[in-house]
Amino acid sequence: MPKYLIAYRKTEDVGQKPDWATFTTESELSMEAHAIIERIKKRMSVFGETLWGNGEAVWIGSGRIDDLLLKRDEPSPETSIVYGEIEG
């Protein structure tokens, strides 16, 4: 079953600098942007977080988890969500 890394920029207070929140998930189905966004909205509601940026979800490819963590900063700074498939 494929494993995915999902990272999103969040804030907890107004005016706070955004931080990355990152988690992994396994799914038999291919993860699409709309499913990722819905999963993050549910997670943020539990933790009282606010999504930072333009709300866009960007695929960053597949690779080792440490490579994906480095790739999360490659899209534009306004990108809210990145996700990729973990290999190995």
C-alpha positions in Angstrom: 0.0 0.0 0.0 1.5 3.4 -1.0 2.6 5.7 1.8 2.4 9.5 1.4 4.0 12.5 3.1 1.7 15.4 3.5 2.9 18.8 4.7 1.0 22.1 5.1 1.8 25.6 6.3 -0.2 26.5 9.4 -0.5 29.2 12.0 -2.2 29.1 15.4 -2.5 32.9 16.0 -3.0 35.9 13.8 0.3 37.5 12.7 2.3 34.4 13.6 5.0 33.1 11.3 3.7 30.0 9.5 5.3 26.6 10.4 5.1 23.3 8.5 3.0 20.6 10.0 3.8 17.2 8.5 2.3 13.7 8.7 2.3 10.5 6.7 -0.7 8.3 5.6 -1.2 5.1 3.8 -3.9 4.8 1.1 -4.8 2.1 -1.4 -6.2 4.8 -3.7 -4.1 7.5 -5.4 -4.1 10.6 -3.3 -5.6 13.6 -5.2 -5.4 17.2 -4.2 -9.0 17.6 -3.2 -8.8 14.5 -0.9 -5.6 15.9 0.6 -7.2 19.3 1.3 -10.2 17.7 3.0 -8.0 15.6 5.2 -6.0 18.6 6.2 -9.2 20.7 7.0 -10.3 17.9 9.4 -6.9 17.7 11.0 -6.7 21.5 11.4 -10.2 21.7 13.0 -9.0 19.2 15.7 -5.8 21.1 16.4 -7.3 24.7 16.1 -4.9 25.6 13.3 -5.4 28.0 10.3 -4.1 27.2 6.9 -1.6 29.7 5.6 -1.0 30.6 2.0 -3.1 30.3 -1.2 -4.8 27.0 -0.4 -3.1 25.3 -3.3 -1.9 21.7 -3.0 1.2 20.8 -5.0 2.5 17.3 -5.8 6.3 17.1 -5.1 6.9 13.7 -6.6 8.2 10.5 -4.9 11.3 9.7 -3.0 12.8 9.0 0.4 11.1 10.7 3.2 14.1 13.0 3.9 14.2 14.0 0.2 10.5 14.9 0.3 11.0 17.0 3.5 13.7 19.0 1.6 11.4 19.3 -1.5 8.5 20.9 0.5 10.2 24.3 0.2 10.6 24.1 -3.6 7.1 25.3 -4.7 6.3 29.1 -4.4 6.4 30.5 -0.9 2.6 31.1 -1.0 1.9 27.3 -1.5 -0.1 26.0 1.4 0.1 22.2 0.9 2.6 19.8 -0.6 2.4 16.0 -0.8 4.4 13.2 -2.3 4.8 9.4 -2.3 7.4 7.9 0.1 9.6 5.2 -1.5 11.3 2.4 0.2 
